[in-house]
Amino acid sequence: MTPRALPSGLATALVFFASGAVLVLEIVALRLVGPYVGVTLQVSSSVIGISLAAIAYGTWLGGRLADRFDPRALLAPALLLAAIGTAVTLPLVRYGGELLRGGAAPAVLLLAAMAVFLPAFLLSTITPMVVKLQLSDLDRTGSVVGRLSSVGTLGAITATLATGFIFVAALPTNWIILCLAALLAVGGLTLAGWLRRDLPGQPRTRAVLVSVGLVGAGLGAVGPTPCDVETAYHCARVDRDPAVPGGRTLILNSARHSYVDLADPKHLEFAYVQWIAAVADVLAPRDALHLGGGGFTLPGYLRQTRPGIQQQVVELDGGLVDLDKRELGLVTGPDLRVRVGDARVGLAAQPDSSYDLVVGDAFGYLVVPWHLSTREMMSDVARVVRPGGIYTQNVIDYPPDRFLKAELATVAAVFPHVALIAPPDALAGERGSNFVIVASKSPLPLAAIRAGLVGLPEPVTLQDGPGFAGDARVLTDDYAPVDQLLTF
């Protein structure tokens, strides 16, 4: 006997909602795992791959179950189990993430699976069940399958846009997950009541499952979180330095990003900032452009040491700028202007030959965003740097320094004068480190920069940049495998 079809509107709503919920989970999963394993191409690929695997297996299982049982008896349980699975993802990731910190591939894959696989798998069983119920007339098979497939895709698109433009900006990640779990639970209970179907399983089993969902939701709401603030792009935290009363460290997605001394803006804790400051002290710039703001450490230093300097900062994350104002003493004004937006777009809006100093210090976790690393990007940097000006770029790499060498080759393809600042053991390939590339259209004041580096707390070397690059390939907008070149 063929199961009685669902009303067309209900069938459409179920497929739309289930498909949309999967995409909400996938997008939010990237934010859940980011604080523990970073936000890199490998992490994004892992979340997407795990999500697609969940969809594939869930769709296969849903079709098998629909052929063996009445799908009308399975739809509500699928929604309720998906609600429980969604609720338990929070404690799984929050507690599991503390154990799996780092960027190792097994840790990334396991954490991605914790974040998305179970609820996405369960939700993906719904569409083939609904399709089975609607196939009462074989002459309309194509139109039914096509309509429901289209509706599922529209649900995914709607959820993707709503999550990216609305949910993430309006709600913390925890609340997005918990609200989705609640909606799935309400949807499952409402559907069970409308279909007049008793939920399967013994009362004790149902009680255990409900308890698991409630405990998961509770642990997710009160469990450890690495964030003080969730911005549109970062899980951000500000830690106090117990040794320095005014010392504050800005943590972004588990990485120590900036250090600010509220009582002394001239205090530079991180070595690479000291190197850039040494270059700036020699250059004595009248104006500076910063691509990436972070904790605004260097702009604060330049404002303190060079009164009257005009500075423009392009920072992608407006929420981070607000956090800097609240916690890190950032005060903007006519001499320190902030443009919220992408660094490359902000660079393109700057006039020709308008800055003595341009500082590249934009990162996604530990990686320079690929579109800020290419020859086309460097050509635009060269356009805004005055003839005697200097471009400095912060780069992080690890032996064998493949990304650093490629970036050096890329900068040298545009700027005729290039040097590299780094610790001697990092240049020897013995450890990972920050590196600062220094470039100009005019001969660099190498002797003066070396003299400024001599007095720093840690030994550092200034050497010829192009020579270190070897035969590395120049990065372009068409070819910039930044994540693959960088070895953690």
C-alpha positions in Angstrom: 0.0 0.0 0.0 1.4 3.4 -1.0 1.6 5.9 1.9 -0.8 8.8 1.6 1.0 11.9 0.3 1.6 15.0 2.4 -0.1 18.2 1.4 2.1 20.0 -1.2 2.6 23.0 1.1 3.8 20.9 4.0 6.1 18.8 1.8 7.6 22.0 0.4 8.1 23.6 3.8 9.8 20.4 5.2 12.3 20.2 2.4 12.9 23.9 2.4 13.5 24.0 6.2 15.6 20.8 6.4 17.9 21.9 3.6 18.2 25.4 5.0 19.0 24.0 8.5 21.9 22.0 7.0 23.5 25.1 5.5 23.0 27.1 8.8 24.9 24.3 10.5 27.7 24.3 7.9 28.3 28.0 8.1 28.2 28.2 11.8 30.5 25.2 12.1 33.3 27.3 10.5 32.9 29.7 13.4 32.7 27.0 16.0 35.9 25.3 15.0 37.9 28.4 14.1 39.0 29.4 17.6 40.6 26.0 18.0 42.1 25.1 14.7 42.2 28.4 12.9 40.4 29.7 9.8 42.3 28.4 6.9 41.5 26.8 3.5 42.1 23.4 5.0 39.6 24.1 7.8 37.0 25.4 5.4 37.5 22.5 3.1 37.1 20.0 6.0 33.8 21.6 7.1 32.4 21.6 3.6 33.6 18.1 2.9 32.2 16.7 6.2 28.9 18.5 5.5 28.7 17.0 2.0 29.5 13.5 3.3 26.7 13.9 5.9 24.3 15.0 3.1 25.3 12.1 0.9 25.0 9.4 3.6 21.8 11.0 5.1 20.1 11.1 1.7 21.1 7.5 1.0 19.8 6.3 4.3 16.6 8.4 4.0 15.8 6.8 0.7 16.4 3.2 2.1 14.2 3.9 5.1 11.5 5.4 2.9 11.3 2.2 0.8 11.1 -0.1 3.9 8.8 1.9 6.2 6.0 4.5 6.1 7.8 7.8 5.8 5.0 9.6 7.6 6.1 7.7 10.8 9.8 8.8 10.3 9.6 12.5 9.5 8.9 13.8 13.0 11.5 11.5 14.7 14.1 12.7 12.1 13.4 16.3 13.1 13.5 15.6 16.8 16.7 13.6 16.5 18.3 16.4 14.5 17.3 18.8 17.2 19.1 16.6 19.8 22.1 16.3 17.4 22.2 20.0 17.0 22.1 20.7 20.7 25.0 18.3 21.5 27.3 19.8 18.9 28.0 22.7 21.2 29.5 20.8 24.1 31.2 18.4 21.7 33.1 21.3 20.0 33.6 23.4 23.1 35.1 20.6 25.2 36.6 18.7 22.3 38.2 21.8 20.8 40.2 22.3 24.0 41.8 18.9 23.5 42.2 19.2 19.7 43.8 22.7 19.5 46.2 23.2 16.6 46.1 22.8 12.9 46.9 19.1 12.4 44.7 17.5 9.7 43.2 14.7 12.0 42.2 17.3 14.6 40.7 19.5 12.0 38.6 16.7 10.4 37.5 15.3 13.8 36.4 18.7 15.1 34.6 19.5 11.8 32.8 16.2 12.2 31.8 17.0 15.8 30.5 20.4 14.6 28.3 19.3 11.7 28.1 15.7 10.8 25.3 14.2 13.1 22.6 16.9 12.7 23.3 17.4 9.0 23.1 13.6 8.5 19.8 13.4 10.2 18.3 16.4 8.4 19.4 15.0 5.1 17.2 11.9 5.5 14.1 14.1 5.3 14.1 15.1 1.6 14.0 11.5 0.2 11.2 10.6 2.6 9.1 13.5 1.4 9.9 12.7 -2.2 8.7 9.1 -1.6 5.4 10.4 -0.1 4.8 12.7 -3.0 5.4 10.1 -5.8 1.8 8.9 -6.0 1.7 9.3 -9.8 4.5 7.9 -11.8 3.6 10.2 -14.7 4.6 13.1 -12.5 7.8 11.7 -11.1 10.1 14.2 -12.9 8.1 17.3 -11.9 7.8 16.2 -8.2 11.5 15.4 -7.9 12.5 18.6 -9.8 10.2 20.7 -7.7 11.4 19.4 -4.3 15.0 19.5 -5.4 14.6 23.1 -6.4 12.9 23.9 -3.1 15.7 22.3 -1.2 18.3 24.3 -3.1 16.3 27.5 -2.5 16.2 26.7 1.2 20.0 26.2 1.2 20.5 29.5 -0.6 18.1 31.4 1.7 19.8 30.0 4.8 23.3 30.8 3.5 22.4 34.4 2.8 20.4 34.8 6.0 23.2 33.3 8.2 26.0 35.3 6.5 24.2 38.7 6.4 21.9 38.5 9.4 22.2 35.7 12.0 26.0 35.9 12.5 25.8 39.7 12.9 22.8 39.6 15.2 23.5 36.5 17.4 26.4 34.7 19.1 27.2 31.3 17.6 25.9 29.5 20.7 22.5 31.2 20.3 22.3 30.4 16.6 22.8 26.7 17.4 20.5 26.6 20.4 17.7 28.5 18.5 18.0 26.1 15.6 17.8 23.1 17.9 14.7 24.6 19.5 13.1 25.2 16.1 13.8 21.7 15.0 12.3 20.3 18.2 9.2 22.5 17.9 8.9 21.5 14.2 9.2 17.8 15.1 6.6 17.9 17.8 4.2 20.0 15.8 4.5 17.6 12.8 4.0 14.5 15.1 0.8 16.1 16.4 -0.5 17.1 13.0 0.2 13.6 11.6 -1.4 12.1 14.7 1.6 9.8 15.1 3.0 8.4 18.3 6.7 8.8 18.5 8.5 5.4 18.2 10.5 3.8 21.0 9.9 2.9 24.6 9.1 5.8 27.0 12.5 5.2 28.7 14.3 5.6 25.4 12.5 8.7 24.6 13.2 10.1 28.0 16.9 9.4 27.6 17.0 11.1 24.2 15.2 14.2 25.6 17.6 14.3 28.5 20.6 14.1 26.2 19.3 17.0 24.2 18.5 19.1 27.2 21.9 18.4 28.9 23.6 19.1 25.6 21.9 22.4 25.2 22.7 23.3 28.8 26.3 22.4 28.5 26.5 24.3 25.3 25.1 27.4 26.9 27.3 27.4 30.0 30.4 25.5 28.6 33.8 27.0 28.0 34.1 29.6 25.3 37.3 31.1 24.0 35.6 34.4 23.1 34.9 37.5 25.1 33.3 38.9 21.9 32.2 37.3 18.7 32.5 39.7 15.8 31.4 39.1 12.3 34.9 37.6 11.5 36.6 36.7 14.8 36.3 35.0 18.1 38.0 37.8 20.1 39.4 38.0 23.7 41.4 40.5 25.6 43.7 39.1 28.3 45.4 41.2 31.0 49.2 40.9 31.4 49.8 40.0 35.1 53.3 41.5 34.9 52.3 44.8 33.3 49.4 46.7 34.8 48.4 48.3 31.5 49.3 45.3 29.4 46.6 43.8 27.2 46.9 40.9 24.7 44.4 40.6 21.9 43.5 37.0 21.1 41.8 36.4 17.7 40.7 32.8 17.0 43.1 31.4 19.5 46.2 33.3 18.1 48.0 36.0 20.0 47.4 38.9 17.6 48.4 42.1 19.3 49.8 43.5 22.5 48.9 47.0 23.8 50.3 48.8 26.9 47.5 51.2 27.9 49.9 53.2 30.0 52.8 53.4 27.4 51.9 53.2 23.7 55.7 53.2 22.9 56.0 49.8 24.6 56.1 47.2 21.8 56.0 43.6 23.1 56.0 41.7 19.8 59.3 41.5 18.0 58.0 42.0 14.5 56.3 45.2 15.6 59.6 46.4 17.0 61.2 45.7 13.6 58.6 47.6 11.7 58.9 50.5 14.2 62.6 50.5 13.7 62.0 51.0 9.9 59.5 53.7 10.6 61.9 55.5 13.0 64.5 55.7 10.2 62.0 56.7 7.5 60.3 59.4 9.7 57.0 59.2 7.7 54.6 62.1 7.5 51.7 59.8 6.8 51.1 56.0 6.9 48.6 53.5 5.6 48.0 50.4 7.6 46.4 47.4 5.9 44.9 45.6 8.9 44.4 47.1 12.3 44.3 44.4 14.9 45.0 46.0 18.2 46.3 49.2 16.6 49.6 48.8 18.3 51.8 50.4 15.6 49.4 53.3 14.8 49.5 54.1 18.6 53.2 54.0 18.6 53.6 56.3 15.6 51.0 58.7 17.0 53.1 58.9 20.2 56.5 59.1 18.6 55.7 61.3 15.6 53.2 63.9 16.6 51.2 65.2 13.6 51.6 62.1 11.5 48.4 61.3 9.5 47.4 57.7 9.5 44.7 55.7 7.7 43.9 52.2 8.9 41.9 49.7 6.8 40.4 47.0 9.0 37.9 44.4 7.8 36.2 43.8 11.1 34.1 46.7 12.5 33.4 44.7 15.6 37.1 44.5 16.3 37.4 48.2 16.0 34.7 48.6 18.6 36.4 46.2 20.9 39.7 48.1 20.5 37.9 51.3 21.5 36.4 49.6 24.6 39.3 47.5 25.8 42.5 48.7 24.1 42.3 52.5 24.4 41.9 53.2 20.7 40.9 56.8 20.0 40.3 57.7 16.4 40.3 61.3 15.0 41.5 63.4 12.1 45.1 62.1 12.6 44.0 58.4 12.9 41.2 57.5 10.6 39.7 54.0 10.3 38.0 52.6 7.2 36.1 49.4 7.8 36.4 47.1 4.9 38.6 44.8 2.9 42.2 45.9 2.7 42.5 45.5 -1.0 39.4 47.4 -1.7 40.5 50.1 0.8 43.9 50.3 -0.9 42.3 50.7 -4.3 40.5 53.8 -3.0 43.7 55.6 -2.0 45.3 58.3 -4.3 48.5 57.7 -6.1 51.8 58.5 -4.3 49.9 59.4 -1.1 51.9 57.6 1.7 55.4 57.5 2.9 54.8 54.2 4.8 52.5 51.4 4.0 52.2 48.5 6.5 50.7 45.1 5.5 49.6 43.3 8.6 46.3 41.6 7.7 45.8 38.0 8.7 43.2 35.3 8.6 44.4 33.2 11.6 48.1 32.8 10.8 47.8 33.2 7.1 48.0 36.3 4.9 44.7 36.4 2.9 45.6 35.1 -0.6 44.3 38.2 -2.4 46.6 40.4 -0.3 49.7 38.4 -1.3 49.7 38.7 -5.1 51.7 40.7 -7.7 48.5 42.6 -8.6 48.2 43.6 -4.9 51.8 44.7 -4.7 51.4 46.8 -7.9 48.6 48.7 -6.1 50.8 49.1 -3.0 53.5 50.5 -5.2 51.0 52.9 -6.7 50.2 54.6 -3.4 53.8 54.6 -2.0 55.7 57.8 -2.7 59.1 57.4 -4.5 61.1 57.5 -1.3 58.5 55.6 0.7 58.7 52.1 2.2 56.3 49.1 2.2 56.6 46.7 5.1 54.8 43.4 5.3 54.5 41.0 8.2 54.6 37.3 7.2 54.5 34.2 9.3 56.0 31.0 8.0 57.7 27.7 9.0 60.5 25.7 7.5 61.0 25.3 4.6 59.5 28.8 4.3 57.8 28.2 0.9 55.2 30.9 1.4 57.8 33.5 2.6 60.0 32.8 -0.5 57.1 33.1 -2.8 56.0 36.3 -1.2 59.5 37.7 -1.4 59.6 36.9 -5.1 56.2 38.5 -5.6 57.2 41.8 -3.8 60.5 41.8 -5.7 58.6 41.5 -9.0 57.2 45.0 -8.3 59.7 46.8 -6.0 63.3 47.0 -7.2 64.7 47.2 -3.7 63.7 44.5 -1.2 65.1 43.3 2.2 64.1 40.9 4.9 64.1 41.2 8.7 64.1 38.0 10.8 65.8 36.2 13.6 69.0 34.4 12.5 67.8 30.9 13.4 64.6 31.5 11.5 66.6 32.6 8.4 68.6 29.4 8.8 65.4 27.3 8.6 65.6 26.1 12.2 62.2 27.4 13.4 59.0 29.2 12.4 58.8 32.9 13.0 57.4 36.3 11.9 59.3 37.8 9.0 59.1 41.4 7.9 59.6 42.2 4.2 60.9 45.7 3.5 60.5 47.2 0.0 60.9 50.5 -1.8 61.1 52.0 -5.2 64.2 53.8 -4.1 67.4 52.4 -2.4 66.7 51.3 1.1 68.6 52.9 4.0 69.9 49.5 5.1 72.7 50.8 7.3 70.4 53.0 9.3 67.8 50.3 9.7 70.5 47.8 10.9 71.6 50.4 13.4 68.0 50.7 14.7 67.7 46.9 15.0 70.9 46.5 17.0 69.4 47.8 20.3 66.4 45.5 20.3 66.0 42.8 23.0 66.4 39.8 20.7 69.0 39.4 17.9 67.7 40.0 14.4 69.1 40.1 10.9 68.5 42.4 8.0 69.4 40.7 4.7 68.9 40.9 1.0 65.4 39.7 0.2 65.4 38.5 -3.4 68.4 36.3 -2.7 66.5 34.5 0.0 63.5 33.9 -2.4 65.6 31.7 -4.7 63.6 30.5 -7.7 60.2 30.7 -5.9 57.2 31.3 -8.2 55.6 34.7 -8.2 52.0 34.7 -6.7 49.3 36.2 -8.9 45.5 36.6 -8.7 45.3 33.5 -10.9 47.7 31.5 -8.8 48.1 32.1 -5.0 48.0 28.8 -3.1 48.9 30.5 0.2 47.5 27.9 2.5 49.2 25.1 0.7 52.6 26.8 0.7 52.4 27.6 4.5 53.4 24.6 6.6 52.3 24.5 10.2 
